[in-house]
């Protein structure tokens, strides 16, 4: 006598059980866009090493509408990834001073402040201001 093996049905309703699940899935999906942007920059370095004509062609490719959309998506996902990580930092790295723990908002706020200052410094060094 042979029995049919149990086959579990694949359902996506688990995604809606808690609001944290879609945010987690979106955070994990962000790595694909950030990884794609990183590969594009490596491709740009290879074109730079090939000479001025290859570099100019790479810059023209970056100006295409599809490239601009992909770069904007990568930036949005990078910002989302950074914000969620900085909000998670107090849980991953609790800071204790004496007998008391530093408040979560202080730790997250310090990370956001350093992020903002470093971003401003990069923009200043790049000549954006």
C-alpha positions as CSV (number, residue, x, y, z in Angstrom):
1,X,0.0,0.0,0.0
2,X,1.5,3.3,-1.1
3,X,0.4,6.6,0.3
4,X,0.5,9.9,-1.5
5,X,3.3,12.1,0.0
6,X,2.1,15.3,1.6
7,X,2.8,18.3,-0.6
8,X,2.6,21.6,1.1
9,X,0.9,24.3,-1.0
10,X,2.9,27.4,-1.6
11,X,1.0,30.4,-0.4
12,X,1.9,34.1,-0.1
13,X,-0.6,35.0,2.6
14,X,2.2,34.8,5.2
15,X,3.4,38.1,3.8
16,X,0.3,39.9,5.1
17,X,0.2,38.4,8.6
18,X,2.4,41.2,10.1
19,X,3.4,44.6,8.8
20,X,7.0,43.8,9.5
21,X,7.2,41.0,6.9
22,X,6.7,43.1,3.7
23,X,9.3,45.6,5.0
24,X,11.7,42.8,5.7
25,X,11.2,41.4,2.2
26,X,11.6,44.9,0.7
27,X,14.9,45.4,2.6
28,X,16.2,42.0,1.3
29,X,15.1,42.9,-2.2
30,X,17.1,46.2,-2.0
31,X,20.4,44.2,-2.2
32,X,19.7,43.3,-5.8
33,X,19.5,47.0,-6.9
34,X,22.5,48.0,-4.8
35,X,24.5,45.0,-6.2
36,X,23.5,46.0,-9.7
37,X,24.6,49.6,-9.1
38,X,27.9,48.2,-7.8
39,X,28.5,46.1,-10.8
40,X,27.7,49.1,-13.0
41,X,30.4,51.1,-11.2
42,X,32.9,48.2,-11.7
43,X,32.0,48.2,-15.4
44,X,32.7,52.0,-15.4
45,X,36.1,51.4,-13.9
46,X,36.9,48.9,-16.6
47,X,35.8,51.4,-19.3
48,X,38.0,54.1,-17.6
49,X,41.0,51.8,-17.9
50,X,40.2,51.2,-21.6
51,X,40.7,54.8,-22.5
52,X,38.9,58.1,-23.2
53,X,36.6,56.8,-26.0
54,X,35.3,53.9,-23.8
55,X,34.9,56.2,-20.9
56,X,32.9,58.7,-23.0
57,X,30.7,55.8,-24.2
58,X,30.1,54.7,-20.6
59,X,29.1,58.2,-19.6
60,X,26.7,58.4,-22.5
61,X,25.1,55.1,-21.4
62,X,24.7,56.6,-17.9
63,X,22.7,59.5,-19.4
64,X,20.1,57.2,-20.9
65,X,16.6,57.3,-19.3
66,X,16.7,53.6,-18.3
67,X,20.0,54.1,-16.6
68,X,18.7,57.2,-14.7
69,X,15.7,55.2,-13.5
70,X,17.8,52.3,-12.4
71,X,20.2,54.7,-10.5
72,X,17.3,56.5,-8.9
73,X,15.9,53.1,-7.7
74,X,19.3,52.0,-6.4
75,X,19.6,55.3,-4.5
76,X,16.1,54.9,-3.0
77,X,16.8,51.4,-1.9
78,X,20.2,52.4,-0.5
79,X,18.5,55.1,1.6
80,X,15.8,52.7,2.7
81,X,18.4,50.1,3.6
82,X,20.5,52.7,5.6
83,X,17.5,54.1,7.4
84,X,16.3,50.6,8.5
85,X,19.8,49.7,9.6
86,X,20.2,52.9,11.7
87,X,16.8,52.3,13.3
88,X,17.9,48.7,14.1
89,X,21.3,49.7,15.5
90,X,20.1,50.2,19.1
91,X,18.9,46.7,19.2
92,X,22.1,45.2,17.7
93,X,24.5,47.5,19.7
94,X,23.0,48.6,23.0
95,X,25.2,51.2,24.7
96,X,25.5,51.1,28.5
97,X,26.9,53.9,30.5
98,X,27.2,53.0,34.1
99,X,24.0,51.2,35.2
100,X,21.7,52.8,32.5
101,X,21.4,52.1,28.9
102,X,21.5,55.0,26.4
103,X,18.1,55.7,24.8
104,X,17.4,54.1,21.4
105,X,16.6,57.4,19.8
106,X,19.9,58.9,20.9
107,X,21.9,56.0,19.3
108,X,19.9,56.2,16.1
109,X,20.0,60.0,16.1
110,X,23.8,59.9,16.4
111,X,24.1,57.5,13.5
112,X,21.8,59.7,11.3
113,X,23.8,62.9,12.3
114,X,27.1,61.3,11.4
115,X,25.5,60.1,8.1
116,X,24.3,63.6,7.3
117,X,27.7,65.2,8.2
118,X,29.6,62.7,6.1
119,X,27.2,63.2,3.2
120,X,27.6,66.9,3.4
121,X,31.4,66.6,3.5
122,X,31.4,64.4,0.4
123,X,29.2,66.9,-1.4
124,X,31.5,69.7,-0.4
125,X,34.6,67.9,-1.5
126,X,32.9,67.0,-4.8
127,X,32.2,70.7,-5.4
128,X,28.4,70.4,-5.3
129,X,28.2,73.5,-3.2
